[in-house]
């Protein structure tokens, strides 16, 4: 009876070994984020995900104690003059100096000063952290290393550090086509980069704002626009100065804005804002929307189900200058 023996040809064995090698390299490549030696690796500083913003209002000065009407008039004028010299259009109110409208003006003045600072900065780097509610669902937090250029062209480079780790987005006004370039991360990293319209539905599938509004200045403009509308309208909201609080090693002025109903703000029910007390730029904003049914809910429960936006910036570096290639599609480090 004939004997049969199984023999693997050298060619077949080499092919199997090559396939295994390619597969292994692909797994490693898509599981980690290899960087060319020349790339400036963006390190992400951790940001506290459970920051509790103390909603205790800053006590207003006690009522002015006077003995005569003339003395009352003099002290009131002195108080108004002091605040006016600080840029606040102040009025005397019962129990203190700043009412809701003046507090809102104070917040707006800080933001306008912060905008002037940022507009004179050519570029900066840092870390952006966000949670957003899209289509009714609160998406997982995203931690993103970010570089922003204001001059000579507006440009943004972003690289994801969690979720679809390694995803990159580059946008620059220098390119006339108006597109942003997206390089996928994770297991899709080997796919070619795509050019996407920043205003398209595809671009907005996981974000509430286009990349053209990205960065601290973009967030500042959004907040300032709402504060300006409230100042002009003068009613339908309350603005409270909260106790100062530290965030990312920086002391911050804190404000809470609440709207009376959706007539005055279609999206926001409540805003919590933390503004760097030195640079006057916003470092964190937490926004809440309206709920259809609030019966039986505590304030904390209501906030939990209505959180719509939570944005913060950490590790901001306004001193180190970035080179032009940081915002170039031809940068070999980005592999776009």
C-alpha positions in Angstrom: 0.0 0.0 0.0 1.5 3.3 -1.0 2.7 5.7 1.8 1.8 9.4 1.6 3.7 12.0 3.6 2.8 15.7 3.9 5.5 18.1 2.9 5.3 21.9 2.9 7.2 23.6 0.1 9.7 26.3 1.2 7.8 28.8 -0.9 4.6 28.2 0.9 6.2 28.4 4.3 7.8 31.7 3.4 4.5 33.1 2.2 2.8 32.1 5.4 5.6 33.7 7.4 5.4 36.9 5.4 1.6 37.1 5.9 2.1 36.6 9.7 4.7 39.3 9.7 2.6 41.8 7.8 -0.4 41.1 10.0 1.7 41.6 13.1 3.1 44.9 11.9 -0.3 46.1 10.9 -1.7 45.3 14.4 1.2 47.1 16.0 0.9 50.0 13.7 -2.8 50.5 14.3 -2.6 49.8 18.0 0.1 52.3 18.8 1.0 55.7 17.4 4.5 55.5 15.9 6.2 58.9 15.4 9.0 59.7 13.1 12.1 60.9 14.9 11.7 64.4 13.7 8.2 64.9 15.0 7.5 67.1 17.9 5.4 64.8 20.0 2.4 66.5 21.6 2.2 65.4 25.2 -1.2 65.5 26.7 -1.4 66.8 30.2 -4.1 65.2 32.2 -7.2 67.3 33.0 -9.5 66.5 35.9 -12.6 65.0 34.5 -14.7 65.5 37.7 -14.1 69.2 38.2 -16.8 70.5 40.6 -17.5 74.2 40.1 -18.5 75.6 43.4 -21.8 77.4 42.8 -21.6 79.5 46.0 -22.1 83.1 45.1 -19.5 85.7 46.1 -20.9 87.6 49.0 -21.9 91.1 48.0 -20.7 94.0 50.2 -23.1 94.7 53.1 -25.5 97.6 52.8 -23.9 100.9 53.3 -24.5 102.2 56.8 -25.1 105.9 56.8 -26.4 108.5 59.2 -27.5 111.2 56.8 -28.9 111.4 53.3 -25.9 113.6 52.3 -23.4 110.9 53.5 -25.4 108.2 51.7 -25.1 110.2 48.4 -21.4 110.7 48.8 -20.6 107.1 49.6 -22.8 105.9 46.7 -21.0 108.2 44.3 -17.6 107.0 45.6 -18.6 103.4 45.1 -19.8 104.0 41.5 -16.7 106.0 40.7 -14.4 103.1 41.9 -16.2 100.5 39.8 -16.5 102.9 36.8 -12.7 103.3 36.9 -12.4 99.5 36.6 -14.6 99.6 33.5 -17.9 98.6 35.1 -21.0 100.7 34.6 -22.0 100.2 38.2 -25.2 101.1 40.0 -26.1 100.9 43.6 -28.6 98.1 44.4 -30.1 96.9 47.7 -27.7 94.8 49.7 -24.6 95.3 47.5 -23.0 97.1 44.6 -23.2 94.7 41.6 -26.6 93.4 40.4 -27.0 90.7 37.8 -26.6 93.0 34.8 -23.4 94.6 36.2 -22.0 91.1 36.9 -22.7 90.1 33.3 -21.0 93.3 32.1 -18.0 92.5 34.2 -17.7 89.0 32.7 -18.1 90.5 29.2 -15.3 93.1 29.9 -13.0 90.4 31.0 -13.6 88.3 27.9 -13.1 91.3 25.6 -9.8 92.0 27.3 -8.9 88.3 26.9 -9.8 88.5 23.2 -7.4 91.4 22.7 -4.6 89.3 24.3 -5.3 86.3 22.1 -5.6 88.3 18.9 -2.0 89.6 19.5 -0.7 86.0 20.0 0.6 84.5 16.8 0.2 80.9 17.8 0.0 78.5 20.9 -0.3 74.9 21.8 -2.2 73.0 24.5 -4.8 70.4 25.2 -8.5 70.5 24.5 -11.0 68.4 26.4 -14.6 68.1 25.4 -17.9 66.3 26.1 -20.8 67.1 23.8 -24.4 65.9 23.4 -25.0 65.0 19.7 -28.4 63.8 18.6 -29.6 63.5 22.2 -26.6 61.3 23.3 -23.8 62.6 25.4 -20.6 61.3 23.7 -17.6 60.0 25.6 -15.0 62.6 26.6 -12.4 63.4 24.0 -8.8 64.5 24.9 -7.1 66.3 22.0 -3.7 67.8 21.7 -4.1 71.1 19.8 -2.0 73.7 18.0 -3.5 77.0 16.9 -2.2 79.7 14.7 -3.7 83.2 14.4 -1.2 84.9 12.2 -0.4 85.1 9.3 -3.3 82.7 8.6 -5.8 81.0 10.9 -4.9 77.4 11.2 -5.6 74.5 13.6 -4.0 71.1 14.0 -5.6 68.5 16.3 -4.5 65.0 17.4 -6.7 62.7 19.4 -5.2 61.0 22.5 -8.1 58.7 23.4 -11.0 57.2 21.6 -9.9 57.0 18.0 -6.3 57.6 19.2 -4.0 59.1 16.6 -6.8 60.8 14.5 -5.5 64.0 13.1 -7.3 67.1 11.6 -5.6 70.0 9.9 -7.2 73.1 8.7 -5.6 76.3 7.4 -7.0 79.4 5.7 -3.8 79.4 3.7 -5.3 76.8 1.4 -7.9 78.2 -1.0 -10.1 75.1 -1.2 -11.5 75.7 2.3 -11.3 72.0 3.3 -9.9 70.4 6.4 -7.8 67.3 6.0 -8.7 64.3 8.2 -6.3 61.4 8.9 -8.0 58.6 10.7 -6.6 56.9 13.8 -7.0 53.5 15.4 -7.6 50.6 13.0 -8.4 53.0 10.2 -5.0 54.7 10.3 -3.9 52.9 7.2 -6.7 54.5 5.1 -5.8 57.6 3.0 -6.5 61.1 4.4 -9.7 62.8 3.3 -10.5 66.4 2.5 -13.8 67.4 4.1 -15.9 70.6 4.1 -15.8 71.9 7.7 -19.5 72.8 7.4 -20.7 69.5 6.0 -22.9 67.1 7.9 -20.1 64.6 7.9 -17.8 67.1 9.6 -20.5 67.8 12.2 -21.3 64.2 13.0 -19.2 64.3 16.2 -19.0 68.0 17.0 -21.3 70.9 17.6 -19.0 73.5 16.1 -16.9 73.6 12.9 -13.1 73.5 13.2 -13.1 77.2 12.0 -14.3 78.0 15.5 -11.7 75.8 17.3 -9.3 77.1 19.9 -9.6 79.3 23.0 -10.5 82.4 20.9 -13.3 80.6 19.2 -14.8 79.5 22.5 -14.3 83.0 23.8 -16.2 84.5 20.9 -19.1 82.1 21.5 -19.4 83.0 25.2 -18.9 86.8 24.6 -21.7 86.8 22.0 -24.2 85.4 24.5 -23.1 87.7 27.2 -23.4 90.7 24.8 -26.9 89.6 23.9 -27.9 89.4 27.5 -26.4 92.9 28.2 -28.4 94.4 25.3 -31.6 92.7 26.3 -31.1 93.4 30.0 -33.6 90.9 31.4 -34.6 87.2 31.2 -31.5 85.9 32.9 -29.4 86.0 36.1 -25.6 86.3 36.2 -23.8 85.5 39.4 -20.2 85.8 40.4 -19.1 82.6 42.1 -16.2 82.1 44.4 -12.8 82.1 42.6 -11.5 78.6 41.9 -8.2 77.1 40.6 -8.2 75.2 37.3 -5.0 73.7 35.7 -2.9 75.7 38.2 -4.5 79.0 37.2 -6.7 81.1 39.4 -10.1 81.8 37.8 -13.0 84.1 38.1 -16.2 82.0 38.0 -19.6 82.9 36.7 -23.0 81.2 36.6 -25.7 82.3 34.1 -29.3 81.0 34.3 -32.1 81.8 31.9 -35.7 82.3 33.0 -37.0 80.2 30.1 -36.2 79.1 26.5 -37.7 82.4 25.2 -34.4 84.1 26.1 -32.0 81.2 25.2 -33.3 78.4 22.9 -30.3 76.1 23.7 -28.9 77.0 27.1 -30.6 76.8 30.4 -27.5 77.4 32.5 -23.8 78.3 31.9 -20.8 77.8 34.2 -17.7 79.8 33.1 -14.2 79.8 34.4 -12.0 82.7 33.2 -8.3 83.0 33.9 -8.0 85.9 36.4 -4.7 87.0 34.9 -5.1 86.6 31.1 -8.9 86.9 31.1 -9.3 84.0 28.7 -11.9 81.2 29.3 -10.4 77.9 30.5 -13.5 75.9 31.1 -17.2 76.2 30.2 -20.0 73.8 31.1 -23.4 74.3 29.5 -26.8 72.8 30.2 -29.8 72.7 28.0 -33.6 72.5 28.7 -35.5 69.4 29.9 -39.0 68.5 28.9 -39.9 67.1 32.3 -38.2 68.4 35.4 -40.8 67.3 38.0 -39.3 65.6 41.0 -35.7 66.2 39.8 -33.1 67.7 42.1 -30.8 70.4 40.7 -27.9 67.9 40.5 -30.1 65.3 38.7 -31.3 68.0 36.3 -27.8 69.0 35.5 -26.8 65.4 34.8 -29.5 64.8 32.2 -29.2 68.3 30.6 -25.4 68.6 30.2 -24.9 69.5 26.5 -21.4 70.9 26.3 -18.3 70.7 28.6 -15.1 72.2 27.1 -11.8 73.0 28.8 -8.2 73.8 27.9 -5.1 72.7 29.8 -1.4 73.0 29.4 -1.7 76.2 27.3 1.6 77.5 26.1 1.5 81.0 24.7 5.3 81.5 24.8 6.7 78.9 22.5 6.6 79.9 18.9 5.5 77.2 16.3 7.1 76.9 12.9 5.1 77.1 9.6 5.3 73.3 8.9 3.2 72.6 12.0 0.2 73.8 9.9 1.3 72.4 6.5 -0.4 69.5 4.7 3.0 68.6 3.4 4.5 68.0 6.9 5.9 64.4 6.6 5.3 63.9 10.3 1.5 64.0 9.8 1.5 61.4 7.0 -1.4 63.1 5.3 
